[in-house]
């Protein structure tokens, strides 16, 4: 009988310690602001620097991808073509009836991706897919104003098209070589 009560005491002690340790690791959740006017925009900030400044780089030796049909171009390092660690891909049809998509990956991570959609179809895409949820944060990319979407995406409208820009490294705070690669490509983006 003594051994059973000792086992019960040990089990109770371990359970209590486990609860105490797990409670220490949780962060408190702030109370919701119930005084906020629901008719106000969520975020009126305009982020003119989506990234920290990267060192000035020479892009004269970079390849240029130009798409006359949809009116966009950007440059990317020539090394991407020969370096087996990178994969460049292009598609003429894709998710949500995209018109064109171009991207470069390093392993499973996307360094830079641009997708073109019909402007008139974009609102139904935004309403139907949480990946394309509007955040209310305005972003300026090379003097073009767009809006940050959820899941590391930027939406920019130009004429009859909507351009979605994506990178696995978009919100990495300017840290790391892959973020710099994304930012350097983004800095060469032109819509015409």
C-alpha positions as CSV (number, residue, x, y, z in Angstrom):
1,X,0.0,0.0,0.0
2,X,2.9,2.4,0.8
3,X,4.4,1.9,-2.7
4,X,1.1,2.7,-4.4
5,X,0.8,6.0,-2.5
6,X,4.4,6.9,-3.3
7,X,3.7,6.2,-7.0
8,X,0.6,8.4,-6.8
9,X,2.6,11.2,-5.1
10,X,5.4,11.0,-7.8
11,X,2.9,11.1,-10.6
12,X,1.1,14.0,-9.1
13,X,4.4,15.9,-8.6
14,X,5.4,15.2,-12.2
15,X,2.1,16.4,-13.6
16,X,2.2,19.6,-11.5
17,X,5.8,20.3,-12.7
18,X,4.8,19.7,-16.3
19,X,1.9,22.1,-16.0
20,X,4.1,24.7,-14.4
21,X,6.8,24.4,-17.1
22,X,4.3,24.7,-19.9
23,X,2.6,27.7,-18.4
24,X,5.9,29.5,-18.2
25,X,6.5,29.2,-21.9
26,X,3.1,30.7,-22.9
27,X,2.9,34.4,-23.7
28,X,-0.2,36.3,-22.5
29,X,-2.7,37.2,-25.2
30,X,-3.6,40.9,-25.2
31,X,-7.2,41.8,-24.8
32,X,-9.0,42.7,-28.0
33,X,-9.6,46.4,-28.5
34,X,-13.4,46.8,-28.3
35,X,-13.3,50.6,-28.7
36,X,-12.1,50.4,-32.3
37,X,-14.5,51.8,-34.9
38,X,-15.3,48.9,-37.2
39,X,-15.7,51.3,-40.2
40,X,-12.0,52.4,-39.9
41,X,-9.4,50.8,-42.1
42,X,-7.3,48.3,-40.2
43,X,-4.0,49.8,-41.2
44,X,-3.4,53.1,-42.9
45,X,0.3,52.9,-42.8
46,X,2.3,53.1,-46.0
47,X,5.5,51.1,-45.9
48,X,7.8,52.8,-48.3
49,X,10.7,50.5,-47.4
50,X,9.6,46.9,-47.5
51,X,13.2,46.0,-46.8
52,X,16.2,47.4,-45.2
53,X,18.7,48.9,-47.6
54,X,20.9,46.3,-49.3
55,X,24.4,47.1,-50.5
56,X,24.4,48.6,-54.0
57,X,25.1,45.8,-56.4
58,X,26.1,45.7,-60.0
59,X,23.3,44.1,-62.1
60,X,24.9,44.8,-65.5
61,X,25.9,41.1,-65.8
62,X,22.5,39.8,-64.8
63,X,20.0,38.2,-67.1
64,X,16.8,40.1,-67.9
65,X,13.4,38.4,-68.0
66,X,11.0,40.5,-70.0
67,X,7.4,39.7,-70.8
68,X,5.9,42.0,-73.5
69,X,2.5,40.4,-73.4
70,X,1.9,41.2,-69.7
71,X,4.2,44.2,-69.4
72,X,6.8,43.3,-66.8
73,X,10.5,42.8,-66.5
74,X,13.2,42.2,-63.9
75,X,16.8,41.1,-63.7
76,X,18.2,38.0,-61.9
77,X,21.8,36.7,-61.4
78,X,23.2,34.8,-64.3
79,X,24.5,32.2,-61.8
80,X,20.9,30.9,-61.3
81,X,21.0,29.3,-64.7
82,X,24.1,27.2,-64.1
83,X,24.1,26.7,-60.4
84,X,22.4,23.4,-59.6
85,X,21.3,24.6,-56.2
86,X,18.8,27.0,-58.0
87,X,15.8,26.1,-60.1
88,X,14.1,28.5,-62.4
89,X,10.6,27.8,-63.5
90,X,8.0,29.4,-65.7
91,X,4.3,28.6,-66.2
92,X,1.6,29.9,-68.5
93,X,-1.3,28.6,-66.4
94,X,-1.5,28.0,-62.8
95,X,-3.3,28.6,-59.5
96,X,-6.5,30.6,-59.8
97,X,-6.2,30.9,-63.5
98,X,-2.9,32.9,-63.5
99,X,-1.8,34.2,-66.9
100,X,1.9,33.8,-66.3
101,X,4.2,32.9,-63.5
102,X,8.0,33.0,-63.1
103,X,10.0,32.0,-60.1
104,X,13.4,30.9,-58.8
105,X,13.8,28.5,-55.9
106,X,16.7,27.4,-53.9
107,X,15.8,23.9,-52.6
108,X,12.2,24.2,-51.3
109,X,12.4,27.9,-50.6
110,X,11.2,30.5,-53.1
111,X,13.6,33.4,-53.6
112,X,11.4,35.4,-56.0
113,X,8.1,34.6,-57.7
114,X,5.9,36.9,-59.8
115,X,2.4,35.8,-60.9
116,X,0.1,37.7,-63.3
117,X,-3.7,37.6,-63.0
118,X,-6.6,39.4,-64.7
119,X,-7.4,42.5,-62.6
120,X,-11.1,41.8,-62.9
121,X,-10.7,38.3,-61.4
122,X,-8.4,39.4,-58.5
123,X,-11.2,40.4,-56.1
124,X,-12.9,37.0,-56.3
125,X,-9.4,35.4,-55.7
126,X,-8.9,37.6,-52.7
127,X,-12.3,36.6,-51.3
128,X,-11.9,32.9,-51.9
129,X,-8.3,32.1,-50.8
130,X,-6.8,33.1,-47.4
131,X,-3.3,33.2,-48.9
132,X,-4.4,36.3,-50.8
133,X,-6.0,38.1,-47.8
134,X,-5.5,41.9,-47.8
135,X,-3.6,43.2,-44.8
136,X,-4.3,46.9,-45.2
137,X,-0.6,47.7,-45.3
138,X,0.4,49.8,-48.4
139,X,3.8,49.0,-49.9
140,X,5.8,51.0,-52.4
141,X,8.1,49.0,-54.7
142,X,10.1,51.0,-57.2
143,X,7.6,53.9,-57.1
144,X,4.7,51.5,-57.6
145,X,2.2,51.4,-54.8
146,X,0.8,48.0,-53.8
147,X,-0.7,46.2,-50.9
148,X,0.8,43.6,-48.6
149,X,-1.1,40.3,-48.6
150,X,-1.0,37.6,-46.0
151,X,1.5,34.8,-46.5
152,X,4.5,36.9,-47.7
153,X,2.9,38.4,-50.8
154,X,2.6,41.8,-52.4
155,X,-0.3,42.8,-54.8
156,X,0.3,45.5,-57.4
157,X,-2.2,46.5,-60.0
158,X,-1.1,47.9,-63.4
159,X,-3.6,48.5,-66.2
160,X,-5.7,45.4,-66.6
161,X,-3.4,43.0,-64.6
162,X,-2.8,42.2,-61.0
163,X,0.8,41.2,-60.1
164,X,1.5,39.1,-57.1
165,X,5.1,39.0,-55.8
166,X,6.1,36.4,-53.4
167,X,9.2,35.3,-51.5
168,X,9.8,32.9,-48.6
169,X,12.2,35.5,-47.3
170,X,10.0,38.7,-47.6
171,X,9.6,39.2,-43.9
172,X,13.0,38.0,-42.7
173,X,13.9,41.5,-41.6
174,X,16.7,41.9,-44.0
175,X,18.7,39.1,-42.6
176,X,20.4,36.5,-44.8
177,X,21.8,36.1,-48.3
178,X,18.5,34.8,-49.7
179,X,16.6,37.9,-48.4
180,X,19.2,40.0,-50.2
181,X,18.8,38.0,-53.4
182,X,15.0,38.6,-53.3
183,X,15.3,42.3,-52.5
184,X,17.9,42.8,-55.3
185,X,15.7,41.1,-57.8
186,X,12.6,43.1,-56.6
187,X,14.6,46.3,-56.9
188,X,14.9,45.7,-60.7
189,X,11.2,45.0,-61.2
190,X,9.5,47.2,-63.8
191,X,5.8,47.2,-64.9
192,X,5.1,48.9,-68.2
